[in-house]
């Protein structure tokens, strides 16, 4: 058998290794960790979703359809731009023209895989190690990201992690991360014109309420 171990000494992909990474530390330990890392300070977010006018009525009726394409930035989920109605409308207008619309939602970030937090960045880095190991031993192709918006590796790793967390009873309800995108806002600037924080809601009950944004 393979003797390869993770940094913690556990065999990659094993139930023990995944359990240790997927918050399975009991409710008291989890509450202490949330207080220590500051997670309790930000349990809600405001997200904006670009769409078409025809789709608005369905969304207000909570008929959410998660995107599950292999190249999605944060894996399977219903996507929002956090605190950015401008980016949501820009995206919608690029796709739907005069039929563009935007909805705004209040999102519960409890059980969020929050990649703004260094702790969860490390957690996902370990998960990617295990995911790649599994691909190698099973002879599967390792997905790759590209510079043109295809985030197949990120999506596959996130979905792999979330599936295994769910298998041990620790459901990831949403995923949040920041992305740099677009052109420099002025010559020599490191600030990009379309940079944003994105939230992919996997569990639609985390969308607490939703309404249309007037244009």
C-alpha positions as CSV (number, residue, x, y, z in Angstrom):
1,X,0.0,0.0,0.0
2,X,1.0,3.6,-0.4
3,X,2.9,5.1,2.5
4,X,2.4,8.7,1.5
5,X,1.1,10.9,4.4
6,X,-0.2,14.4,4.7
7,X,1.5,17.1,6.8
8,X,-0.5,15.8,9.8
9,X,0.8,12.2,9.2
10,X,-2.6,10.8,8.1
11,X,-3.0,8.9,4.8
12,X,-4.5,11.2,2.2
13,X,-8.1,10.5,1.4
14,X,-8.7,8.3,4.4
15,X,-11.8,8.8,6.6
16,X,-9.6,9.8,9.5
17,X,-7.8,12.4,7.4
18,X,-11.0,13.9,5.9
19,X,-12.8,13.8,9.3
20,X,-10.0,15.8,10.9
21,X,-10.1,18.4,8.2
22,X,-13.9,18.8,7.9
23,X,-14.6,20.5,11.2
24,X,-15.6,17.2,12.9
25,X,-14.5,18.4,16.4
26,X,-17.8,18.5,18.2
27,X,-20.1,21.4,18.8
28,X,-18.2,22.9,21.8
29,X,-14.8,22.8,20.0
30,X,-16.5,24.3,16.9
31,X,-18.0,27.2,18.9
32,X,-14.6,27.9,20.6
33,X,-12.9,27.9,17.2
34,X,-15.5,30.3,15.8
35,X,-14.8,32.7,18.6
36,X,-11.1,32.3,18.3
37,X,-11.0,33.0,14.5
38,X,-13.6,35.8,14.5
39,X,-16.1,33.8,12.4
40,X,-18.9,34.9,14.8
41,X,-18.4,38.5,13.8
42,X,-19.6,38.0,10.2
43,X,-22.5,35.5,10.0
44,X,-24.4,37.4,7.4
45,X,-23.6,38.8,4.0
46,X,-25.4,40.8,1.3
47,X,-25.1,39.3,-2.1
48,X,-26.2,40.4,-5.6
49,X,-27.1,38.1,-8.5
50,X,-27.3,39.2,-12.1
51,X,-30.0,37.6,-14.2
52,X,-32.7,38.3,-16.8
53,X,-36.1,39.9,-16.2
54,X,-37.8,36.6,-17.1
55,X,-36.0,34.8,-14.3
56,X,-36.8,37.3,-11.5
57,X,-40.2,35.9,-10.6
58,X,-38.7,32.4,-10.3
59,X,-36.0,33.7,-8.0
60,X,-38.4,35.6,-5.8
61,X,-40.4,32.4,-5.5
62,X,-37.1,30.7,-4.3
63,X,-36.8,28.6,-7.4
64,X,-33.0,28.6,-7.3
65,X,-31.0,26.5,-9.8
66,X,-27.5,25.9,-8.7
67,X,-24.8,26.0,-11.3
68,X,-22.8,22.8,-11.5
69,X,-20.6,23.2,-14.5
70,X,-17.1,21.8,-14.1
71,X,-15.4,25.1,-14.5
72,X,-17.3,27.1,-11.9
73,X,-15.0,29.2,-9.7
74,X,-16.3,27.9,-6.3
75,X,-17.8,24.6,-7.3
76,X,-21.5,23.8,-7.3
77,X,-23.8,26.6,-6.0
78,X,-26.0,29.6,-6.6
79,X,-23.7,32.5,-7.1
80,X,-23.7,36.0,-5.7
81,X,-21.4,39.0,-5.8
82,X,-21.0,40.2,-2.3
83,X,-21.7,44.0,-1.7
84,X,-21.5,44.7,-5.5
85,X,-24.7,45.5,-7.3
86,X,-22.6,47.2,-10.0
87,X,-20.7,44.0,-10.9
88,X,-23.9,42.0,-10.9
89,X,-25.6,44.4,-13.2
90,X,-22.5,44.6,-15.5
91,X,-22.4,40.8,-15.8
92,X,-26.2,40.7,-16.5
93,X,-26.1,43.4,-19.1
94,X,-23.2,41.7,-20.9
95,X,-25.5,38.6,-21.2
96,X,-29.0,39.9,-21.4
97,X,-28.7,43.4,-22.7
98,X,-31.9,45.5,-22.0
99,X,-33.5,42.5,-20.3
100,X,-30.9,42.5,-17.5
101,X,-32.0,42.4,-13.9
102,X,-30.4,42.1,-10.5
103,X,-31.7,40.6,-7.3
104,X,-30.3,41.1,-3.8
105,X,-30.3,38.6,-1.0
106,X,-29.3,38.3,2.7
107,X,-27.1,35.2,3.1
108,X,-26.5,33.2,6.2
109,X,-22.7,32.4,6.4
110,X,-23.0,29.8,9.1
111,X,-21.1,26.6,7.9
112,X,-19.4,28.6,5.2
113,X,-16.1,27.5,3.7
114,X,-14.8,31.0,3.9
115,X,-11.6,31.4,1.9
116,X,-11.1,34.9,3.2
117,X,-10.1,33.2,6.4
118,X,-6.5,31.7,6.4
119,X,-7.7,28.7,8.4
120,X,-10.0,27.6,5.6
121,X,-7.3,28.4,3.0
122,X,-5.0,25.9,4.7
123,X,-7.9,23.4,5.0
124,X,-8.6,23.5,1.3
125,X,-4.9,23.3,0.4
126,X,-4.7,20.0,2.4
127,X,-7.9,18.8,0.6
128,X,-6.4,19.5,-2.8
129,X,-3.4,17.4,-1.8
130,X,-5.7,14.5,-1.0
131,X,-7.8,15.1,-4.1
132,X,-4.8,15.0,-6.4
133,X,-3.5,11.9,-4.6
134,X,-6.8,10.1,-5.2
135,X,-6.8,11.2,-8.9
136,X,-3.3,9.7,-9.3
137,X,-4.0,6.3,-7.7
138,X,-7.3,6.0,-9.6
139,X,-5.8,7.0,-12.9
140,X,-8.1,10.0,-13.3
141,X,-7.1,13.2,-15.1
142,X,-6.3,16.1,-12.7
143,X,-8.4,19.1,-13.7
144,X,-6.6,22.3,-14.6
145,X,-7.4,26.0,-14.1
146,X,-6.8,28.4,-17.0
147,X,-6.3,32.1,-17.4
148,X,-9.6,32.5,-19.3
149,X,-12.0,31.9,-16.5
150,X,-12.0,28.1,-16.4
151,X,-11.5,27.2,-12.7
152,X,-11.9,23.4,-13.1
153,X,-9.2,22.5,-10.5
154,X,-10.6,24.9,-7.9
155,X,-14.2,23.7,-8.6
156,X,-13.2,20.0,-8.4
157,X,-11.2,20.4,-5.2
158,X,-14.0,22.4,-3.5
159,X,-16.7,19.9,-4.6
160,X,-14.5,17.0,-3.4
161,X,-14.0,18.6,0.0
162,X,-17.6,19.5,0.4
163,X,-18.8,16.0,-0.6
164,X,-16.5,14.3,2.0
165,X,-17.5,16.8,4.7
166,X,-21.2,16.0,4.0
167,X,-20.5,12.3,4.2
168,X,-19.4,12.7,7.9
169,X,-22.3,15.0,8.7
170,X,-20.6,18.4,8.4
171,X,-22.4,20.1,5.6
172,X,-20.8,23.1,3.9
173,X,-23.7,25.5,3.1
174,X,-21.7,28.1,1.1
175,X,-18.3,29.0,-0.2
176,X,-16.8,32.5,-0.3
177,X,-13.6,33.8,-1.9
178,X,-12.1,36.9,-3.5
179,X,-11.1,37.0,-7.2
180,X,-8.9,39.5,-9.1
181,X,-10.4,40.0,-12.5
182,X,-10.4,42.6,-15.3
183,X,-7.9,45.2,-16.5
184,X,-5.8,47.6,-14.3
185,X,-8.0,50.6,-13.4
186,X,-5.1,52.9,-14.5
187,X,-1.6,52.5,-15.9
188,X,0.7,50.4,-13.6
189,X,-2.2,49.8,-11.1
190,X,-2.5,46.5,-9.4
191,X,-6.2,47.1,-8.8
192,X,-8.4,45.2,-11.3
193,X,-11.6,46.6,-12.7
194,X,-13.7,43.5,-12.1
195,X,-12.2,42.2,-8.8
196,X,-14.9,41.0,-6.4
197,X,-15.9,38.7,-3.5
198,X,-18.0,35.8,-4.7
199,X,-20.3,33.5,-2.7
200,X,-21.5,30.2,-4.0
201,X,-24.5,29.1,-1.9
202,X,-24.8,25.3,-1.9
203,X,-27.6,25.0,0.6
204,X,-30.4,27.3,-0.6
205,X,-31.9,27.6,2.9
206,X,-28.8,29.9,3.6
207,X,-30.6,32.5,1.3
208,X,-32.6,34.1,4.0
209,X,-34.6,36.6,1.9
210,X,-34.4,38.0,-1.6
211,X,-35.8,40.9,-3.7
212,X,-35.3,42.7,-7.0
213,X,-33.0,45.7,-7.2
214,X,-34.6,48.6,-9.0
215,X,-32.6,49.7,-12.0
